[in-house]
Amino acid sequence: MVSTSYPPKPIRVWITPPGPNPWKTIFLLEELGLNYEFKSFRFDDVKKKPFIDVNPNGRVPAIQDPNTGLTLWESGAINQYLVEQYDKEKRLTYDTFIEKNHCNQYLYFQMSGQGPYYGQCGWFQHLHPEKIQSAIDRYATEIKRVLGVLETILSAKPADAQWLVGNKMTYADMAFVPWNFRLGEVLLQSWDEVFEGTPHVRAWHEKMVDLPSWKRAMEHRAKLMDEQGLQWNGVPKGIETFTEYEEKIQKGGIKYDD
Ligand SMILES: N[C@@H](CCC(=O)N[C@@H](CS)C(=O)NCC(=O)O)C(=O)O
């Protein structure tokens, strides 16, 4: 965390470190330089108390903001709250009619059109006990389609305004980063293959992962993963490859991650 005293009391963020969704919120907190603290716990406990008292849906992230008394889950709702409550200068959002609604639109697209499809692709690629190629293909095709939609949008924008809304980065652009960051693992492709045919998306993504705020978020992730004995890709230490991990899962020796 950046050392900051705004808001006065730290916002508590419940996370399990491996999955991408919590990092959407941490990226935003870091970019806004807000005062927050981690409540990091194991993925195995996501559907158990005490977390389900915070989020009955048992999914991370969730936040508790002692400055306002608000408890909130669903990363899209959390991030909208954070910008509305704390981005007073509208650095990462807009209050103009069209732009504000377009930010909403892209956030909903990310929440319903990007996250769930990427998540299902990752599930069928790595964690499902049976290899169902048609399911992997369906979600991989959808990922490429979503990247194509983003390419159409970004390539139509002026060269000096390569952002989804208006001419600056908003919380809507930032919301796409954590899942796109995991595309190599999700699709089992090289970075060049992942972004083949979508150069504007690649440049947009690379601009954001180059930000100090994202780098700080990923440093926190590395530390929290390490604390739980996990490697960068979510595979427990001591297991070399995804194939070995998949074999152990199939034998029931390991619980599923997301
Ligand atoms: N729509 C939710 C999705 C959250 C989500 O699925 N988080 C994953 C971790 S990245 C999780 O908690 N999974 C728990 C499970 O699959 O049981 C959000 O954006 O907050």
The ligand as an ORCA input file, in Angstrom:
! r2SCAN-3c Opt
* xyz 0 1
  N     -18.688    -11.066    -10.049
  C     -17.799    -11.239     -8.932
  C     -16.902    -12.424     -9.182
  C     -15.983    -12.663     -8.027
  C     -15.279    -14.010     -8.119
  O     -15.733    -14.931     -8.812
  N     -14.185    -14.109     -7.403
  C     -13.501    -15.397     -7.347
  C     -12.022    -15.162     -7.103
  S     -11.258    -14.294     -8.446
  C     -14.060    -16.186     -6.188
  O     -14.194    -15.658     -5.112
  N     -14.418    -17.450     -6.409
  C     -14.957    -18.265     -5.360
  C     -15.587    -19.519     -5.879
  O     -15.466    -19.775     -7.083
  O     -16.173    -20.224     -5.084
  C     -16.963     -9.975     -8.756
  O     -16.594     -9.384     -9.769
  O     -16.683     -9.582     -7.617
*
